[in-house]
């Protein structure tokens, strides 16, 4: 059970502090995480039951845990519920990384996803919490790894890609996620993509991934109407072959570019924000696009 290892690990003050240091969780989120640690029986049980359900899927791409809703009537403790689940999983995902000989710097850079998403939640909502925990839980299931500028998730080819890639032999794929940590320098992007292939070969030789794919507003060709051809975003998008289908991306681009939960269009501050808002005020829509790229040994 989680309570045998993860629970004791969590409740030891010195070890919890060390873990939060390694995860780079500081400031208000650190204080509120400590303040909302589940201590009474029922909250402890909910965290441990949820962590146990996730633990059954550790490292298993073909299994998806059923995540219970965060408790909606418990204030900050409810908002941090899945952060506590991730803390309960921490020693287990670290053990899994060690079994796979994942370097410790890669492990901690990967698991910093929790801090990044906690900070983003606070910027968007003005208070602490972890909204939409699926991605961070995926990281703490041992399915994603931060390699340079990107986080790569061990994934499968979905039906859209399987159709687009008819004739390719790869059944597996790497999903490319772009952490909210700054620009996308082309040389860093190239290095990350190249290193991802070597990382996978070394640590997951059973996988047959030769393809990376990305589903994001970053791949919307409409961005080229506003951004120069040599911008980081346009050069990143140009790497990918797009599949035909598209989904509405208005909410996603507001979430990621303006980091707001306000349904009203805010006044933009940066060039990209002005482009995003101006496009919407003209009655146009942004799109989420899916694209793929082969993963040869070296990628320019």
C-alpha positions, 0 to 999 in steps of 0.5 A: 500500500502507498501508506507503507512507503509514500505516506510515511515519506510524506509525513516526515517533516525533514524528508518532505522539505527535502522533496519540495526542495528537489521539486523546486516548490517554494513560496506560497505553494510550498507553504500551502502544500505543507498546511494542507497535508492530509492528517485526519483519517478520511482525507488521508484515505482519499489521497492514498486510495487515489495514489494506489489506483495510479500506482497500478498504472506506473510505467504502463502506457496501455492503462489509464487510471480513473481519477476521482474528482478533487474534493470540491468542499474542502477549500485549499485542501481540495485544490491541492488534492492531486498535488498531495497524490503526486507527493505520495507517488514521488518515492515510487516514480523515483524508484521506477526511474532508478530501475530504468537507469534514468539519470537523477538530473533527468528525473528531477527536471521531469518531476518539476512539472508539478511546480511549473503547473502549480505556479501556472495555476496561481498566475491564472486563478490568483490562488493555489491549486492544481487544476486539470491534473491529468498531465502531471499525473502522467508525469508521476506515472513514469510515462514522460521525461524532460529532455532539454527544452521538451518533455516527451511522453511515451505514447501510441500512434492514435487513429489520426496519425495511423492514417496519416502515417500509413506505410510507416512501421512505428506502432509507438510514438513520442508525444512532444510537450512544451513546458512553459519555461521560456522561448523555443531556440531552434538549436535547443529544439533540435538537440532535444529531439535528437537526444529523445531518440537516444534516450528512448533507445537506451532506457526503453529499448522495447519501444519502437518509436520513430515518430514524434507528434505534437498537438498544440495551438503552436502548430496553427498556421494562422500564427504565420500571419502575425509572427515573422518567419524567423520567430521561434514559434514559426520555426518550431511549427515548420518542423511538423507535418500537419494532419488535416483535422483541427479543433477549436483552440480559442480557449487553449491559446488564451490559457497558454498565451494570456494565462487568464480564466476571465472569459472577457478578452483582456488587454494584451501586453506582448506582441503575441498577446496582441496578435491572439486577442486581435485575431479573436476580436475580428471574429476569427478562431484559433485552431489546435493542430496535430503534427508529426515529425520523424525521429532520425538519429540526428535532427537538424 
